[in-house]
Amino acid sequence: MKIRLTLLFYFCIHLFFAQVDTLIVYSEVMQKAIPNLVIKPKNYSQNGHSYSVLYLLHGAGGYFSNWMFRVPEIEQYASDYNLIIVCPDGNKTSWYFDSPIDSSSQYETYIAKELIKEIDHKYNTIRNKKGRAISGLSMGGHGALYLAIRHNTIWGAAGSMSGGVNIVPFAEKWNIHEVIGTYKENKAFWENNTVINMTDLIENDLKFIVDCGSEDFFADVNQAFHEKLVSKEIPHEYSVRPGNHNWEYWRESIKEHLAFFNNYFQTNQ
């Protein structure tokens, strides 16, 4: 807690001089306040122009300012692509589910309903899926695809960097069972809510990009996900590059995702 408060203080001081907000949103569904980082382009204006929005999710053990802390250049990227980047806090191991066993962990509803509504109310945004994308790393890669597939009227494009696109082989890892129950006790939830088993729900107009490092422990499940998409003739962009499950890899990966989403936004405006 002390570390997170220190980081919050650091960003509050830094962001006072930049086009970045620490936005606190009260979640009615979870009955608690959630911090979110909102990075605006330098030329952001309250009047006239409406901006596309990228929702960027952190990984397990992360926090809302993780991306900015680890990849500070994303502030410049927001200006380069003239978009708003929103980094929600997804708790350390929520996996962005609505937990069936913990009422204080309802992050699907929070992001897809409460946060979207607050961002569109407070900022000048394009308020349809042609102006919204979502991506993330690791747990956040799973979360981004999961949310986009389940809420196909909200996001038009989605991405996953080193994502846990199949959580079933990792049932004993990262305390996922504390959020959705053990695999043995709640098998149906595990099977029905892991991204690799949700391909039948993917809408034809959802554009998405998936990548993973060749040395990553998620490399095999990402390859299996890609092969399943190919077998079902679902269009997507997929790549494997040298790298592991770390910020060195994600610092490069985010560049590819931003270019992909920029092309989507430009094509649909």
Secondary structure as UniProt FT lines:
FT   HELIX           2..15
FT   TURN            16..19
FT   STRAND          20..27
FT   TURN            28..31
FT   STRAND          32..39
FT   TURN            42..43
FT   STRAND          53..57
FT   TURN            60..61
FT   TURN            64..65
FT   HELIX           66..70
FT   TURN            72..73
FT   HELIX           74..80
FT   TURN            81..82
FT   STRAND          84..88
FT   TURN            91..93
FT   TURN            95..96
FT   TURN            103..104
FT   HELIX           107..109
FT   HELIX           110..115
FT   HELIX           116..122
FT   HELIX           129..131
FT   STRAND          132..137
FT   HELIX           139..150
FT   TURN            152..154
FT   STRAND          157..161
FT   HELIX           168..170
FT   TURN            171..172
FT   TURN            174..176
FT   HELIX           177..180
FT   TURN            183..185
FT   HELIX           187..192
FT   HELIX           195..197
FT   HELIX           199..201
FT   TURN            204..205
FT   STRAND          207..213
FT   TURN            214..215
FT   TURN            217..218
FT   HELIX           219..231
FT   TURN            232..233
FT   STRAND          237..241
FT   HELIX           247..267
//
